Amino acid sequence: MEQRVVGQTKSVGFQVGVRRTLPVSQERAWELVTSAQGLQLWLGEATDISLRPGQRYETKTGESGEIRIVKPLQQLRLTWQKPDWQRASTVQVRILPKAGGKTTISFHQEHLVDKHVREEMKARWEAVLEEMGKRVI
């Protein structure tokens, strides 16, 4: 029986998920993720990113991908690939309303090549959510 390490799946390589609940409405959380400043924070600086399914993007540091799903106030799903990666990963951002005027922002990424890339991306998404938390205070 093969033993897997944390974050390793049977079918999509390695994956990672990070979430944080913020004291903001669902609308404000969506804005934190999809505004020009929000996109720059988590996706990277790009000249023009349009959140429409099928729209391709590339950041100034070379990350690229394609927007796959846009459900306003709820979910984004896209491919995301660093310049030195052999294949793209899939990133899903979910906006989950909670009681008491709070909302959870969740980043989930799959198709990562190994545990080291998983740890790198975990640190990235944790830093992104930390910064988003600072922007609502």
C-alpha positions as CSV (number, residue, x, y, z in Angstrom):
1,M,0.0,0.0,0.0
2,E,1.5,3.3,-1.1
3,Q,1.7,6.0,1.6
4,R,0.8,9.5,0.6
5,V,2.1,12.7,2.2
6,V,0.0,15.6,3.3
7,G,-1.7,17.3,0.4
8,Q,-1.1,14.4,-2.0
9,T,-4.2,13.1,-3.9
10,K,-4.7,10.0,-5.9
11,S,-5.7,11.8,-9.1
12,V,-4.6,15.5,-9.1
13,G,-1.1,15.5,-7.7
14,F,-0.7,17.7,-4.7
15,Q,-3.3,20.3,-3.5
16,V,-3.6,22.9,-0.9
17,G,-6.4,24.9,0.6
18,V,-6.3,28.0,2.8
19,R,-9.2,30.0,4.1
20,R,-9.9,32.9,6.4
21,T,-13.0,34.4,7.8
22,L,-13.2,38.2,7.7
23,P,-15.6,40.7,9.3
24,V,-17.0,41.8,6.0
25,S,-20.1,41.2,3.8
26,Q,-20.1,38.8,0.9
27,E,-20.1,41.8,-1.4
28,R,-17.0,43.4,0.2
29,A,-15.2,40.0,0.2
30,W,-15.9,39.7,-3.6
31,E,-14.5,43.2,-4.1
32,L,-11.4,42.3,-2.1
33,V,-10.8,39.4,-4.5
34,T,-11.9,40.9,-7.8
35,S,-11.0,44.6,-7.7
36,A,-7.9,45.7,-9.5
37,Q,-6.0,45.9,-6.2
38,G,-7.3,42.5,-5.1
39,L,-6.3,40.8,-8.3
40,Q,-2.9,42.3,-8.1
41,L,-2.5,41.0,-4.6
42,W,-3.3,37.4,-5.2
43,L,-3.0,36.9,-9.0
44,G,-0.2,39.3,-9.7
45,E,0.3,42.6,-11.5
46,A,-1.1,42.4,-15.1
47,T,-2.0,45.0,-17.7
48,D,-5.5,43.9,-18.1
49,I,-7.4,41.0,-16.5
50,S,-11.0,40.5,-17.5
51,L,-12.9,38.0,-15.3
52,R,-14.8,36.3,-18.1
53,P,-14.7,32.5,-18.8
54,G,-12.2,31.8,-21.6
55,Q,-10.2,35.0,-21.0
56,R,-6.5,34.4,-20.9
57,Y,-4.1,36.4,-18.7
58,E,-0.5,36.9,-18.1
59,T,1.1,38.8,-15.2
60,K,4.2,41.0,-15.4
61,T,6.2,38.3,-13.6
62,G,5.2,35.7,-16.2
63,E,2.4,33.7,-14.4
64,S,-0.3,32.9,-16.9
65,G,-3.6,31.0,-17.2
66,E,-7.2,31.1,-18.2
67,I,-10.4,32.2,-16.4
68,R,-12.7,29.1,-16.3
69,I,-15.6,29.9,-14.1
70,V,-17.0,33.2,-12.7
71,K,-20.0,33.1,-10.4
72,P,-20.3,36.6,-9.0
73,L,-20.2,36.9,-5.2
74,Q,-19.4,33.2,-5.0
75,Q,-16.6,31.6,-7.0
76,L,-13.7,32.1,-9.4
77,R,-11.9,29.1,-11.0
78,L,-8.9,29.5,-13.2
79,T,-5.7,27.9,-14.4
80,W,-2.5,29.4,-13.0
81,Q,1.0,28.5,-14.1
82,K,4.4,29.9,-13.1
83,P,6.9,30.4,-16.0
84,D,9.1,27.5,-14.8
85,W,6.2,25.0,-14.3
86,Q,5.7,22.2,-16.7
87,R,1.9,22.4,-16.4
88,A,-0.8,24.7,-15.1
89,S,-2.4,24.3,-11.7
90,T,-6.1,25.0,-11.0
91,V,-7.0,27.7,-8.5
92,Q,-10.4,28.1,-7.1
93,V,-11.4,31.1,-5.0
94,R,-14.7,30.8,-3.1
95,I,-16.6,33.5,-1.1
96,L,-18.6,31.8,1.6
97,P,-21.0,34.0,3.6
98,K,-21.2,33.4,7.4
99,A,-23.5,34.5,10.1
100,G,-23.0,37.9,11.8
101,G,-21.8,39.8,8.8
102,K,-18.7,37.7,8.2
103,T,-17.5,36.0,5.1
104,T,-14.9,33.3,4.5
105,I,-12.5,33.7,1.5
106,S,-11.0,30.3,0.5
107,F,-8.2,29.6,-1.9
108,H,-7.8,26.0,-3.2
109,Q,-5.1,24.9,-5.6
110,E,-4.6,21.5,-7.2
111,H,-2.4,19.9,-9.8
112,L,0.7,20.9,-7.9
113,V,3.8,18.9,-8.8
114,D,5.2,18.0,-5.3
115,K,5.1,18.8,-1.6
116,H,7.6,21.6,-1.9
117,V,5.5,23.5,-4.4
118,R,2.5,22.8,-2.2
119,E,4.3,24.4,0.8
120,E,5.3,27.4,-1.4
121,M,1.7,27.9,-2.5
122,K,0.4,27.4,1.0
123,A,2.6,30.2,2.2
124,R,1.6,32.4,-0.7
125,W,-2.2,32.0,-0.1
126,E,-1.7,32.5,3.7
127,A,0.2,35.8,3.0
128,V,-2.6,36.9,0.6
129,L,-5.3,36.3,3.2
130,E,-3.3,38.0,5.9
131,E,-3.0,41.1,3.7
132,M,-6.7,41.0,2.8
133,G,-7.4,40.9,6.5
134,K,-5.3,44.0,7.0
135,R,-7.2,45.8,4.2
136,V,-10.5,45.5,6.1
137,I,-9.4,46.8,9.4
